[in-house]
Amino acid sequence: MRNDFLKEALAIVGDPDVLVSLAAGRVRMLRRGNRPLVAVPETLSFVDVALREIIEGRIEYFQDGIVVRGDNGA
């Protein structure tokens, strides 16, 4: 996991527990075959992809769960 991505995503989300939950939920989606919502090199881990999506505003957290903001074809 890239520390710079983690710091940026935490600055956006604010709560480390929420960030872990949000990233873990998105990682599960990616492992099931969902495509990344941002352009990323194939060498990035699923965790890094999830953090990039949070940083770029493609993933949001609401009390009822994760909201994915559409597929950009990346």
CHARMM internal coordinates of N, CA and C (Angstrom, degrees):
IC EDIT
DIST 1 N 1 CA 1.4474
DIST 1 CA 1 C 1.5315
ANGL 1 N 1 CA 1 C 107.76
DIST 1 C 2 N 1.3148
ANGL 1 CA 1 C 2 N 114.26
DIHE 1 N 1 CA 1 C 2 N 135.02
DIST 2 N 2 CA 1.4685
ANGL 1 C 2 N 2 CA 119.26
DIHE 1 CA 1 C 2 N 2 CA -179.51
DIST 2 CA 2 C 1.5233
ANGL 2 N 2 CA 2 C 109.71
DIHE 1 C 2 N 2 CA 2 C -82.82
DIST 2 C 3 N 1.3193
ANGL 2 CA 2 C 3 N 114.71
DIHE 2 N 2 CA 2 C 3 N 125.63
DIST 3 N 3 CA 1.4557
ANGL 2 C 3 N 3 CA 121.46
DIHE 2 CA 2 C 3 N 3 CA -177.93
DIST 3 CA 3 C 1.5272
ANGL 3 N 3 CA 3 C 112.02
DIHE 2 C 3 N 3 CA 3 C -63.02
DIST 3 C 4 N 1.3356
ANGL 3 CA 3 C 4 N 117.59
DIHE 3 N 3 CA 3 C 4 N -36.18
DIST 4 N 4 CA 1.4679
ANGL 3 C 4 N 4 CA 119.61
DIHE 3 CA 3 C 4 N 4 CA 179.96
DIST 4 CA 4 C 1.5237
ANGL 4 N 4 CA 4 C 111.10
DIHE 3 C 4 N 4 CA 4 C -65.27
DIST 4 C 5 N 1.3407
ANGL 4 CA 4 C 5 N 117.50
DIHE 4 N 4 CA 4 C 5 N -39.34
DIST 5 N 5 CA 1.4683
ANGL 4 C 5 N 5 CA 120.67
DIHE 4 CA 4 C 5 N 5 CA 176.73
DIST 5 CA 5 C 1.5319
ANGL 5 N 5 CA 5 C 109.90
DIHE 4 C 5 N 5 CA 5 C -63.83
DIST 5 C 6 N 1.3224
ANGL 5 CA 5 C 6 N 116.22
DIHE 5 N 5 CA 5 C 6 N -42.96
DIST 6 N 6 CA 1.4600
ANGL 5 C 6 N 6 CA 121.11
DIHE 5 CA 5 C 6 N 6 CA -179.02
DIST 6 CA 6 C 1.5282
ANGL 6 N 6 CA 6 C 110.89
DIHE 5 C 6 N 6 CA 6 C -60.49
DIST 6 C 7 N 1.3113
ANGL 6 CA 6 C 7 N 117.57
DIHE 6 N 6 CA 6 C 7 N -45.83
DIST 7 N 7 CA 1.4673
ANGL 6 C 7 N 7 CA 121.34
DIHE 6 CA 6 C 7 N 7 CA -179.76
DIST 7 CA 7 C 1.5275
ANGL 7 N 7 CA 7 C 111.55
DIHE 6 C 7 N 7 CA 7 C -63.98
DIST 7 C 8 N 1.3358
ANGL 7 CA 7 C 8 N 116.64
DIHE 7 N 7 CA 7 C 8 N -42.66
DIST 8 N 8 CA 1.4722
ANGL 7 C 8 N 8 CA 120.03
DIHE 7 CA 7 C 8 N 8 CA 179.67
DIST 8 CA 8 C 1.5223
ANGL 8 N 8 CA 8 C 111.07
DIHE 7 C 8 N 8 CA 8 C -64.83
DIST 8 C 9 N 1.3239
ANGL 8 CA 8 C 9 N 116.75
DIHE 8 N 8 CA 8 C 9 N -45.05
DIST 9 N 9 CA 1.4669
ANGL 8 C 9 N 9 CA 120.69
DIHE 8 CA 8 C 9 N 9 CA -179.05
DIST 9 CA 9 C 1.5237
ANGL 9 N 9 CA 9 C 110.80
DIHE 8 C 9 N 9 CA 9 C -65.42
DIST 9 C 10 N 1.3274
ANGL 9 CA 9 C 10 N 117.76
DIHE 9 N 9 CA 9 C 10 N -39.79
DIST 10 N 10 CA 1.4551
ANGL 9 C 10 N 10 CA 121.04
DIHE 9 CA 9 C 10 N 10 CA 178.59
DIST 10 CA 10 C 1.5239
ANGL 10 N 10 CA 10 C 111.17
DIHE 9 C 10 N 10 CA 10 C -64.43
DIST 10 C 11 N 1.3204
ANGL 10 CA 10 C 11 N 116.99
DIHE 10 N 10 CA 10 C 11 N -36.05
DIST 11 N 11 CA 1.4654
ANGL 10 C 11 N 11 CA 120.18
DIHE 10 CA 10 C 11 N 11 CA 177.28
DIST 11 CA 11 C 1.5264
ANGL 11 N 11 CA 11 C 110.94
DIHE 10 C 11 N 11 CA 11 C -63.71
DIST 11 C 12 N 1.3272
ANGL 11 CA 11 C 12 N 117.08
DIHE 11 N 11 CA 11 C 12 N -31.16
DIST 12 N 12 CA 1.4620
ANGL 11 C 12 N 12 CA 121.38
DIHE 11 CA 11 C 12 N 12 CA 179.85
DIST 12 CA 12 C 1.5210
ANGL 12 N 12 CA 12 C 111.26
DIHE 11 C 12 N 12 CA 12 C -79.20
DIST 12 C 13 N 1.3291
ANGL 12 CA 12 C 13 N 116.43
DIHE 12 N 12 CA 12 C 13 N -48.08
DIST 13 N 13 CA 1.4632
ANGL 12 C 13 N 13 CA 121.37
DIHE 12 CA 12 C 13 N 13 CA -175.24
DIST 13 CA 13 C 1.5257
ANGL 13 N 13 CA 13 C 111.34
DIHE 12 C 13 N 13 CA 13 C -77.89
DIST 13 C 14 N 1.3182
ANGL 13 CA 13 C 14 N 117.02
DIHE 13 N 13 CA 13 C 14 N -40.61
DIST 14 N 14 CA 1.4548
ANGL 13 C 14 N 14 CA 120.49
DIHE 13 CA 13 C 14 N 14 CA 175.71
DIST 14 CA 14 C 1.5200
ANGL 14 N 14 CA 14 C 115.66
DIHE 13 C 14 N 14 CA 14 C 92.81
DIST 14 C 15 N 1.3074
ANGL 14 CA 14 C 15 N 118.43
DIHE 14 N 14 CA 14 C 15 N -39.41
DIST 15 N 15 CA 1.4599
ANGL 14 C 15 N 15 CA 122.39
DIHE 14 CA 14 C 15 N 15 CA -176.99
DIST 15 CA 15 C 1.5219
ANGL 15 N 15 CA 15 C 109.35
DIHE 14 C 15 N 15 CA 15 C -111.92
DIST 15 C 16 N 1.3357
ANGL 15 CA 15 C 16 N 118.19
DIHE 15 N 15 CA 15 C 16 N 120.69
DIST 16 N 16 CA 1.4699
ANGL 15 C 16 N 16 CA 120.31
DIHE 15 CA 15 C 16 N 16 CA -177.79
DIST 16 CA 16 C 1.5266
ANGL 16 N 16 CA 16 C 113.18
DIHE 15 C 16 N 16 CA 16 C -59.53
DIST 16 C 17 N 1.3409
ANGL 16 CA 16 C 17 N 117.60
DIHE 16 N 16 CA 16 C 17 N -36.46
DIST 17 N 17 CA 1.4661
ANGL 16 C 17 N 17 CA 120.53
DIHE 16 CA 16 C 17 N 17 CA 179.48
DIST 17 CA 17 C 1.5262
ANGL 17 N 17 CA 17 C 111.35
DIHE 16 C 17 N 17 CA 17 C -65.22
DIST 17 C 18 N 1.3157
ANGL 17 CA 17 C 18 N 116.25
DIHE 17 N 17 CA 17 C 18 N -41.05
DIST 18 N 18 CA 1.4615
ANGL 17 C 18 N 18 CA 120.67
DIHE 17 CA 17 C 18 N 18 CA 178.12
DIST 18 CA 18 C 1.5242
ANGL 18 N 18 CA 18 C 110.17
DIHE 17 C 18 N 18 CA 18 C -66.62
DIST 18 C 19 N 1.3286
ANGL 18 CA 18 C 19 N 116.84
DIHE 18 N 18 CA 18 C 19 N -40.57
DIST 19 N 19 CA 1.4595
ANGL 18 C 19 N 19 CA 120.42
DIHE 18 CA 18 C 19 N 19 CA 178.98
DIST 19 CA 19 C 1.5205
ANGL 19 N 19 CA 19 C 111.03
DIHE 18 C 19 N 19 CA 19 C -61.27
DIST 19 C 20 N 1.3182
ANGL 19 CA 19 C 20 N 117.51
DIHE 19 N 19 CA 19 C 20 N -44.44
DIST 20 N 20 CA 1.4687
ANGL 19 C 20 N 20 CA 120.84
DIHE 19 CA 19 C 20 N 20 CA 179.07
DIST 20 CA 20 C 1.5215
ANGL 20 N 20 CA 20 C 110.17
DIHE 19 C 20 N 20 CA 20 C -61.40
DIST 20 C 21 N 1.3004
ANGL 20 CA 20 C 21 N 116.63
DIHE 20 N 20 CA 20 C 21 N -45.56
DIST 21 N 21 CA 1.4652
ANGL 20 C 21 N 21 CA 120.97
DIHE 20 CA 20 C 21 N 21 CA 179.93
DIST 21 CA 21 C 1.5216
ANGL 21 N 21 CA 21 C 111.44
DIHE 20 C 21 N 21 CA 21 C -62.76
DIST 21 C 22 N 1.3080
ANGL 21 CA 21 C 22 N 116.00
DIHE 21 N 21 CA 21 C 22 N -45.32
DIST 22 N 22 CA 1.4583
ANGL 21 C 22 N 22 CA 122.03
DIHE 21 CA 21 C 22 N 22 CA -179.34
DIST 22 CA 22 C 1.5260
ANGL 22 N 22 CA 22 C 111.42
DIHE 21 C 22 N 22 CA 22 C -63.03
DIST 22 C 23 N 1.3273
ANGL 22 CA 22 C 23 N 116.42
DIHE 22 N 22 CA 22 C 23 N -48.82
DIST 23 N 23 CA 1.4656
ANGL 22 C 23 N 23 CA 120.63
DIHE 22 CA 22 C 23 N 23 CA -179.57
DIST 23 CA 23 C 1.5270
ANGL 23 N 23 CA 23 C 110.76
DIHE 22 C 23 N 23 CA 23 C -65.06
DIST 23 C 24 N 1.3220
ANGL 23 CA 23 C 24 N 117.58
DIHE 23 N 23 CA 23 C 24 N -41.35
DIST 24 N 24 CA 1.4677
ANGL 23 C 24 N 24 CA 120.67
DIHE 23 CA 23 C 24 N 24 CA -179.81
DIST 24 CA 24 C 1.5279
ANGL 24 N 24 CA 24 C 111.46
DIHE 23 C 24 N 24 CA 24 C -63.53
DIST 24 C 25 N 1.3275
ANGL 24 CA 24 C 25 N 116.01
DIHE 24 N 24 CA 24 C 25 N -40.22
DIST 25 N 25 CA 1.4659
ANGL 24 C 25 N 25 CA 118.98
DIHE 24 CA 24 C 25 N 25 CA 177.53
DIST 25 CA 25 C 1.5209
ANGL 25 N 25 CA 25 C 111.67
DIHE 24 C 25 N 25 CA 25 C -63.41
DIST 25 C 26 N 1.2997
ANGL 25 CA 25 C 26 N 116.43
DIHE 25 N 25 CA 25 C 26 N -41.70
DIST 26 N 26 CA 1.4716
ANGL 25 C 26 N 26 CA 120.05
DIHE 25 CA 25 C 26 N 26 CA 179.53
DIST 26 CA 26 C 1.5253
ANGL 26 N 26 CA 26 C 111.11
DIHE 25 C 26 N 26 CA 26 C -69.43
DIST 26 C 27 N 1.3337
ANGL 26 CA 26 C 27 N 117.89
DIHE 26 N 26 CA 26 C 27 N -37.07
DIST 27 N 27 CA 1.4611
ANGL 26 C 27 N 27 CA 120.87
DIHE 26 CA 26 C 27 N 27 CA 176.78
DIST 27 CA 27 C 1.5242
ANGL 27 N 27 CA 27 C 109.95
DIHE 26 C 27 N 27 CA 27 C -60.45
DIST 27 C 28 N 1.3292
ANGL 27 CA 27 C 28 N 117.50
DIHE 27 N 27 CA 27 C 28 N -41.73
DIST 28 N 28 CA 1.4788
ANGL 27 C 28 N 28 CA 120.11
DIHE 27 CA 27 C 28 N 28 CA 176.63
DIST 28 CA 28 C 1.5213
ANGL 28 N 28 CA 28 C 110.81
DIHE 27 C 28 N 28 CA 28 C -58.40
DIST 28 C 29 N 1.3276
ANGL 28 CA 28 C 29 N 116.60
DIHE 28 N 28 CA 28 C 29 N -42.07
DIST 29 N 29 CA 1.4662
ANGL 28 C 29 N 29 CA 120.31
DIHE 28 CA 28 C 29 N 29 CA 179.09
DIST 29 CA 29 C 1.5311
ANGL 29 N 29 CA 29 C 110.88
DIHE 28 C 29 N 29 CA 29 C -63.17
DIST 29 C 30 N 1.3210
ANGL 29 CA 29 C 30 N 116.28
DIHE 29 N 29 CA 29 C 30 N -44.04
DIST 30 N 30 CA 1.4677
ANGL 29 C 30 N 30 CA 120.71
DIHE 29 CA 29 C 30 N 30 CA -179.42
DIST 30 CA 30 C 1.5251
ANGL 30 N 30 CA 30 C 111.03
DIHE 29 C 30 N 30 CA 30 C -64.65
DIST 30 C 31 N 1.3143
ANGL 30 CA 30 C 31 N 117.07
DIHE 30 N 30 CA 30 C 31 N -39.80
DIST 31 N 31 CA 1.4724
ANGL 30 C 31 N 31 CA 120.40
DIHE 30 CA 30 C 31 N 31 CA 178.53
DIST 31 CA 31 C 1.5125
ANGL 31 N 31 CA 31 C 111.90
DIHE 30 C 31 N 31 CA 31 C -65.54
DIST 31 C 32 N 1.3292
ANGL 31 CA 31 C 32 N 117.52
DIHE 31 N 31 CA 31 C 32 N -28.62
DIST 32 N 32 CA 1.4673
ANGL 31 C 32 N 32 CA 121.07
DIHE 31 CA 31 C 32 N 32 CA 177.68
DIST 32 CA 32 C 1.5201
ANGL 32 N 32 CA 32 C 112.26
DIHE 31 C 32 N 32 CA 32 C -79.63
DIST 32 C 33 N 1.3310
ANGL 32 CA 32 C 33 N 115.85
DIHE 32 N 32 CA 32 C 33 N -2.90
DIST 33 N 33 CA 1.4577
ANGL 32 C 33 N 33 CA 118.53
DIHE 32 CA 32 C 33 N 33 CA 176.10
DIST 33 CA 33 C 1.5045
ANGL 33 N 33 CA 33 C 116.71
DIHE 32 C 33 N 33 CA 33 C 112.18
DIST 33 C 34 N 1.3327
ANGL 33 CA 33 C 34 N 118.36
DIHE 33 N 33 CA 33 C 34 N -1.73
DIST 34 N 34 CA 1.4620
ANGL 33 C 34 N 34 CA 119.18
DIHE 33 CA 33 C 34 N 34 CA 175.83
DIST 34 CA 34 C 1.5234
ANGL 34 N 34 CA 34 C 109.52
DIHE 33 C 34 N 34 CA 34 C -62.42
DIST 34 C 35 N 1.3044
ANGL 34 CA 34 C 35 N 115.59
DIHE 34 N 34 CA 34 C 35 N 142.04
DIST 35 N 35 CA 1.4671
ANGL 34 C 35 N 35 CA 120.18
DIHE 34 CA 34 C 35 N 35 CA -179.82
DIST 35 CA 35 C 1.5179
ANGL 35 N 35 CA 35 C 111.32
DIHE 34 C 35 N 35 CA 35 C -80.60
DIST 35 C 36 N 1.3329
ANGL 35 CA 35 C 36 N 116.71
DIHE 35 N 35 CA 35 C 36 N 148.54
DIST 36 N 36 CA 1.4666
ANGL 35 C 36 N 36 CA 119.40
DIHE 35 CA 35 C 36 N 36 CA 174.94
DIST 36 CA 36 C 1.5265
ANGL 36 N 36 CA 36 C 110.95
DIHE 35 C 36 N 36 CA 36 C -60.38
DIST 36 C 37 N 1.3101
ANGL 36 CA 36 C 37 N 116.13
DIHE 36 N 36 CA 36 C 37 N 146.49
DIST 37 N 37 CA 1.4613
ANGL 36 C 37 N 37 CA 121.67
DIHE 36 CA 36 C 37 N 37 CA -179.49
DIST 37 CA 37 C 1.5225
ANGL 37 N 37 CA 37 C 112.24
DIHE 36 C 37 N 37 CA 37 C -94.49
DIST 37 C 38 N 1.3123
ANGL 37 CA 37 C 38 N 115.91
DIHE 37 N 37 CA 37 C 38 N 0.56
DIST 38 N 38 CA 1.4609
ANGL 37 C 38 N 38 CA 121.88
DIHE 37 CA 37 C 38 N 38 CA 177.99
DIST 38 CA 38 C 1.5238
ANGL 38 N 38 CA 38 C 108.35
DIHE 37 C 38 N 38 CA 38 C -132.25
DIST 38 C 39 N 1.3049
ANGL 38 CA 38 C 39 N 116.37
DIHE 38 N 38 CA 38 C 39 N 155.52
DIST 39 N 39 CA 1.4684
ANGL 38 C 39 N 39 CA 120.43
DIHE 38 CA 38 C 39 N 39 CA 177.14
DIST 39 CA 39 C 1.5233
ANGL 39 N 39 CA 39 C 108.32
DIHE 38 C 39 N 39 CA 39 C -74.96
DIST 39 C 40 N 1.3146
ANGL 39 CA 39 C 40 N 116.11
DIHE 39 N 39 CA 39 C 40 N 120.69
DIST 40 N 40 CA 1.4702
ANGL 39 C 40 N 40 CA 121.16
DIHE 39 CA 39 C 40 N 40 CA -178.77
DIST 40 CA 40 C 1.5230
ANGL 40 N 40 CA 40 C 109.50
DIHE 39 C 40 N 40 CA 40 C -139.41
DIST 40 C 41 N 1.3215
ANGL 40 CA 40 C 41 N 117.01
DIHE 40 N 40 CA 40 C 41 N 150.27
DIST 41 N 41 CA 1.4555
ANGL 40 C 41 N 41 CA 119.40
DIHE 40 CA 40 C 41 N 41 CA 173.83
DIST 41 CA 41 C 1.5313
ANGL 41 N 41 CA 41 C 109.83
DIHE 40 C 41 N 41 CA 41 C -67.12
DIST 41 C 42 N 1.3103
ANGL 41 CA 41 C 42 N 116.42
DIHE 41 N 41 CA 41 C 42 N 150.20
DIST 42 N 42 CA 1.4615
ANGL 41 C 42 N 42 CA 120.74
DIHE 41 CA 41 C 42 N 42 CA -178.81
DIST 42 CA 42 C 1.5232
ANGL 42 N 42 CA 42 C 112.41
DIHE 41 C 42 N 42 CA 42 C -63.47
DIST 42 C 43 N 1.3127
ANGL 42 CA 42 C 43 N 117.80
DIHE 42 N 42 CA 42 C 43 N -17.48
DIST 43 N 43 CA 1.4597
ANGL 42 C 43 N 43 CA 121.12
DIHE 42 CA 42 C 43 N 43 CA -176.58
DIST 43 CA 43 C 1.5266
ANGL 43 N 43 CA 43 C 113.50
DIHE 42 C 43 N 43 CA 43 C -79.29
DIST 43 C 44 N 1.3395
ANGL 43 CA 43 C 44 N 118.53
DIHE 43 N 43 CA 43 C 44 N -10.84
DIST 44 N 44 CA 1.4637
ANGL 43 C 44 N 44 CA 120.37
DIHE 43 CA 43 C 44 N 44 CA 179.91
DIST 44 CA 44 C 1.5254
ANGL 44 N 44 CA 44 C 110.13
DIHE 43 C 44 N 44 CA 44 C -73.87
DIST 44 C 45 N 1.3219
ANGL 44 CA 44 C 45 N 115.79
DIHE 44 N 44 CA 44 C 45 N 143.21
DIST 45 N 45 CA 1.4639
ANGL 44 C 45 N 45 CA 121.03
DIHE 44 CA 44 C 45 N 45 CA 176.02
DIST 45 CA 45 C 1.5284
ANGL 45 N 45 CA 45 C 109.34
DIHE 44 C 45 N 45 CA 45 C -72.96
DIST 45 C 46 N 1.3242
ANGL 45 CA 45 C 46 N 115.57
DIHE 45 N 45 CA 45 C 46 N 164.74
DIST 46 N 46 CA 1.4608
ANGL 45 C 46 N 46 CA 119.68
DIHE 45 CA 45 C 46 N 46 CA 176.76
DIST 46 CA 46 C 1.5283
ANGL 46 N 46 CA 46 C 111.18
DIHE 45 C 46 N 46 CA 46 C -60.55
DIST 46 C 47 N 1.3143
ANGL 46 CA 46 C 47 N 117.19
DIHE 46 N 46 CA 46 C 47 N -35.78
DIST 47 N 47 CA 1.4659
ANGL 46 C 47 N 47 CA 120.27
DIHE 46 CA 46 C 47 N 47 CA 178.61
DIST 47 CA 47 C 1.5273
ANGL 47 N 47 CA 47 C 110.09
DIHE 46 C 47 N 47 CA 47 C -62.98
DIST 47 C 48 N 1.3221
ANGL 47 CA 47 C 48 N 116.69
DIHE 47 N 47 CA 47 C 48 N -45.21
DIST 48 N 48 CA 1.4643
ANGL 47 C 48 N 48 CA 120.06
DIHE 47 CA 47 C 48 N 48 CA 179.05
DIST 48 CA 48 C 1.5232
ANGL 48 N 48 CA 48 C 111.61
DIHE 47 C 48 N 48 CA 48 C -63.95
DIST 48 C 49 N 1.3273
ANGL 48 CA 48 C 49 N 116.76
DIHE 48 N 48 CA 48 C 49 N -38.18
DIST 49 N 49 CA 1.4685
ANGL 48 C 49 N 49 CA 120.08
DIHE 48 CA 48 C 49 N 49 CA 176.97
DIST 49 CA 49 C 1.5270
ANGL 49 N 49 CA 49 C 109.31
DIHE 48 C 49 N 49 CA 49 C -62.09
DIST 49 C 50 N 1.3307
ANGL 49 CA 49 C 50 N 117.06
DIHE 49 N 49 CA 49 C 50 N -46.20
DIST 50 N 50 CA 1.4699
ANGL 49 C 50 N 50 CA 120.88
DIHE 49 CA 49 C 50 N 50 CA 179.84
DIST 50 CA 50 C 1.5349
ANGL 50 N 50 CA 50 C 110.77
DIHE 49 C 50 N 50 CA 50 C -60.43
DIST 50 C 51 N 1.3263
ANGL 50 CA 50 C 51 N 116.77
DIHE 50 N 50 CA 50 C 51 N -43.25
DIST 51 N 51 CA 1.4691
ANGL 50 C 51 N 51 CA 119.84
DIHE 50 CA 50 C 51 N 51 CA 178.83
DIST 51 CA 51 C 1.5238
ANGL 51 N 51 CA 51 C 111.17
DIHE 50 C 51 N 51 CA 51 C -64.08
DIST 51 C 52 N 1.3249
ANGL 51 CA 51 C 52 N 118.23
DIHE 51 N 51 CA 51 C 52 N -41.03
DIST 52 N 52 CA 1.4759
ANGL 51 C 52 N 52 CA 121.53
DIHE 51 CA 51 C 52 N 52 CA 177.34
DIST 52 CA 52 C 1.5202
ANGL 52 N 52 CA 52 C 110.45
DIHE 51 C 52 N 52 CA 52 C -60.98
DIST 52 C 53 N 1.3310
ANGL 52 CA 52 C 53 N 116.43
DIHE 52 N 52 CA 52 C 53 N -40.81
DIST 53 N 53 CA 1.4703
ANGL 52 C 53 N 53 CA 120.26
DIHE 52 CA 52 C 53 N 53 CA 179.81
DIST 53 CA 53 C 1.5257
ANGL 53 N 53 CA 53 C 110.54
DIHE 52 C 53 N 53 CA 53 C -63.99
DIST 53 C 54 N 1.3190
ANGL 53 CA 53 C 54 N 117.06
DIHE 53 N 53 CA 53 C 54 N -39.24
DIST 54 N 54 CA 1.4635
ANGL 53 C 54 N 54 CA 120.67
DIHE 53 CA 53 C 54 N 54 CA 176.96
DIST 54 CA 54 C 1.5251
ANGL 54 N 54 CA 54 C 110.04
DIHE 53 C 54 N 54 CA 54 C -64.87
DIST 54 C 55 N 1.3242
ANGL 54 CA 54 C 55 N 116.71
DIHE 54 N 54 CA 54 C 55 N -45.50
DIST 55 N 55 CA 1.4676
ANGL 54 C 55 N 55 CA 122.06
DIHE 54 CA 54 C 55 N 55 CA -178.99
DIST 55 CA 55 C 1.5256
ANGL 55 N 55 CA 55 C 110.94
DIHE 54 C 55 N 55 CA 55 C -60.51
DIST 55 C 56 N 1.3215
ANGL 55 CA 55 C 56 N 116.57
DIHE 55 N 55 CA 55 C 56 N -40.60
DIST 56 N 56 CA 1.4696
ANGL 55 C 56 N 56 CA 120.76
DIHE 55 CA 55 C 56 N 56 CA -177.17
DIST 56 CA 56 C 1.5235
ANGL 56 N 56 CA 56 C 112.99
DIHE 55 C 56 N 56 CA 56 C -85.95
DIST 56 C 57 N 1.3309
ANGL 56 CA 56 C 57 N 117.61
DIHE 56 N 56 CA 56 C 57 N 6.37
DIST 57 N 57 CA 1.4621
ANGL 56 C 57 N 57 CA 120.74
DIHE 56 CA 56 C 57 N 57 CA 175.28
DIST 57 CA 57 C 1.5087
ANGL 57 N 57 CA 57 C 115.04
DIHE 56 C 57 N 57 CA 57 C 76.60
DIST 57 C 58 N 1.3162
ANGL 57 CA 57 C 58 N 117.49
DIHE 57 N 57 CA 57 C 58 N 17.94
DIST 58 N 58 CA 1.4665
ANGL 57 C 58 N 58 CA 121.06
DIHE 57 CA 57 C 58 N 58 CA -179.53
DIST 58 CA 58 C 1.5197
ANGL 58 N 58 CA 58 C 112.56
DIHE 57 C 58 N 58 CA 58 C -87.90
DIST 58 C 59 N 1.3248
ANGL 58 CA 58 C 59 N 117.42
DIHE 58 N 58 CA 58 C 59 N -16.69
DIST 59 N 59 CA 1.4624
ANGL 58 C 59 N 59 CA 123.17
DIHE 58 CA 58 C 59 N 59 CA 179.86
DIST 59 CA 59 C 1.5192
ANGL 59 N 59 CA 59 C 107.69
DIHE 58 C 59 N 59 CA 59 C -126.31
DIST 59 C 60 N 1.3230
ANGL 59 CA 59 C 60 N 115.81
DIHE 59 N 59 CA 59 C 60 N 133.72
DIST 60 N 60 CA 1.4521
ANGL 59 C 60 N 60 CA 120.62
DIHE 59 CA 59 C 60 N 60 CA 177.71
DIST 60 CA 60 C 1.5196
ANGL 60 N 60 CA 60 C 109.35
DIHE 59 C 60 N 60 CA 60 C -130.37
DIST 60 C 61 N 1.3028
ANGL 60 CA 60 C 61 N 116.21
DIHE 60 N 60 CA 60 C 61 N 157.63
DIST 61 N 61 CA 1.4558
ANGL 60 C 61 N 61 CA 121.81
DIHE 60 CA 60 C 61 N 61 CA 179.82
DIST 61 CA 61 C 1.5192
ANGL 61 N 61 CA 61 C 109.73
DIHE 60 C 61 N 61 CA 61 C -114.01
DIST 61 C 62 N 1.3063
ANGL 61 CA 61 C 62 N 114.97
DIHE 61 N 61 CA 61 C 62 N 132.40
DIST 62 N 62 CA 1.4550
ANGL 61 C 62 N 62 CA 121.99
DIHE 61 CA 61 C 62 N 62 CA 171.86
DIST 62 CA 62 C 1.5127
ANGL 62 N 62 CA 62 C 106.59
DIHE 61 C 62 N 62 CA 62 C -127.72
DIST 62 C 63 N 1.2854
ANGL 62 CA 62 C 63 N 118.27
DIHE 62 N 62 CA 62 C 63 N 159.52
DIST 63 N 63 CA 1.4526
ANGL 62 C 63 N 63 CA 121.18
DIHE 62 CA 62 C 63 N 63 CA -175.10
DIST 63 CA 63 C 1.5262
ANGL 63 N 63 CA 63 C 111.82
DIHE 62 C 63 N 63 CA 63 C -56.03
DIST 63 C 64 N 1.3079
ANGL 63 CA 63 C 64 N 118.11
DIHE 63 N 63 CA 63 C 64 N -29.29
DIST 64 N 64 CA 1.4622
ANGL 63 C 64 N 64 CA 121.50
DIHE 63 CA 63 C 64 N 64 CA -178.90
DIST 64 CA 64 C 1.5234
ANGL 64 N 64 CA 64 C 112.85
DIHE 63 C 64 N 64 CA 64 C -85.20
DIST 64 C 65 N 1.3265
ANGL 64 CA 64 C 65 N 118.79
DIHE 64 N 64 CA 64 C 65 N -6.93
DIST 65 N 65 CA 1.4599
ANGL 64 C 65 N 65 CA 119.67
DIHE 64 CA 64 C 65 N 65 CA 177.85
DIST 65 CA 65 C 1.5105
ANGL 65 N 65 CA 65 C 113.32
DIHE 64 C 65 N 65 CA 65 C 145.32
DIST 65 C 66 N 1.3172
ANGL 65 CA 65 C 66 N 114.07
DIHE 65 N 65 CA 65 C 66 N -160.72
DIST 66 N 66 CA 1.4587
ANGL 65 C 66 N 66 CA 122.43
DIHE 65 CA 65 C 66 N 66 CA -175.84
DIST 66 CA 66 C 1.5195
ANGL 66 N 66 CA 66 C 109.40
DIHE 65 C 66 N 66 CA 66 C -93.19
DIST 66 C 67 N 1.3107
ANGL 66 CA 66 C 67 N 116.26
DIHE 66 N 66 CA 66 C 67 N 138.92
DIST 67 N 67 CA 1.4556
ANGL 66 C 67 N 67 CA 121.33
DIHE 66 CA 66 C 67 N 67 CA 173.09
DIST 67 CA 67 C 1.5250
ANGL 67 N 67 CA 67 C 107.56
DIHE 66 C 67 N 67 CA 67 C -115.48
DIST 67 C 68 N 1.3094
ANGL 67 CA 67 C 68 N 115.77
DIHE 67 N 67 CA 67 C 68 N 123.81
DIST 68 N 68 CA 1.4479
ANGL 67 C 68 N 68 CA 122.31
DIHE 67 CA 67 C 68 N 68 CA 178.67
DIST 68 CA 68 C 1.5199
ANGL 68 N 68 CA 68 C 107.03
DIHE 67 C 68 N 68 CA 68 C -100.82
DIST 68 C 69 N 1.3330
ANGL 68 CA 68 C 69 N 116.87
DIHE 68 N 68 CA 68 C 69 N 127.26
DIST 69 N 69 CA 1.4667
ANGL 68 C 69 N 69 CA 121.99
DIHE 68 CA 68 C 69 N 69 CA -174.05
DIST 69 CA 69 C 1.5190
ANGL 69 N 69 CA 69 C 112.23
DIHE 68 C 69 N 69 CA 69 C -92.43
DIST 69 C 70 N 1.3118
ANGL 69 CA 69 C 70 N 117.62
DIHE 69 N 69 CA 69 C 70 N 65.68
DIST 70 N 70 CA 1.4586
ANGL 69 C 70 N 70 CA 121.36
DIHE 69 CA 69 C 70 N 70 CA 171.94
DIST 70 CA 70 C 1.5098
ANGL 70 N 70 CA 70 C 115.12
DIHE 69 C 70 N 70 CA 70 C 70.94
DIST 70 C 71 N 1.3131
ANGL 70 CA 70 C 71 N 114.30
DIHE 70 N 70 CA 70 C 71 N 163.25
DIST 71 N 71 CA 1.4531
ANGL 70 C 71 N 71 CA 122.35
DIHE 70 CA 70 C 71 N 71 CA -178.04
DIST 71 CA 71 C 1.5293
ANGL 71 N 71 CA 71 C 108.52
DIHE 70 C 71 N 71 CA 71 C -102.90
DIST 71 C 72 N 1.3226
ANGL 71 CA 71 C 72 N 116.14
DIHE 71 N 71 CA 71 C 72 N 122.99
DIST 72 N 72 CA 1.4552
ANGL 71 C 72 N 72 CA 119.40
DIHE 71 CA 71 C 72 N 72 CA -179.21
DIST 72 CA 72 C 1.5232
ANGL 72 N 72 CA 72 C 112.46
DIHE 71 C 72 N 72 CA 72 C -94.15
DIST 72 C 73 N 1.3435
ANGL 72 CA 72 C 73 N 116.05
DIHE 72 N 72 CA 72 C 73 N 5.57
DIST 73 N 73 CA 1.4671
ANGL 72 C 73 N 73 CA 118.76
DIHE 72 CA 72 C 73 N 73 CA 178.24
DIST 73 CA 73 C 1.5008
ANGL 73 N 73 CA 73 C 114.70
DIHE 72 C 73 N 73 CA 73 C 79.07
DIST 73 C 74 N 1.3234
ANGL 73 CA 73 C 74 N 117.26
DIHE 73 N 73 CA 73 C 74 N 12.01
DIST 74 N 74 CA 1.4777
ANGL 73 C 74 N 74 CA 120.97
DIHE 73 CA 73 C 74 N 74 CA -179.43
DIST 74 CA 74 C 1.5066
ANGL 74 N 74 CA 74 C 110.89
DIHE 73 C 74 N 74 CA 74 C -67.60
END
COOR INIT
IC SEED 1 N 1 CA 1 C
IC BUILD
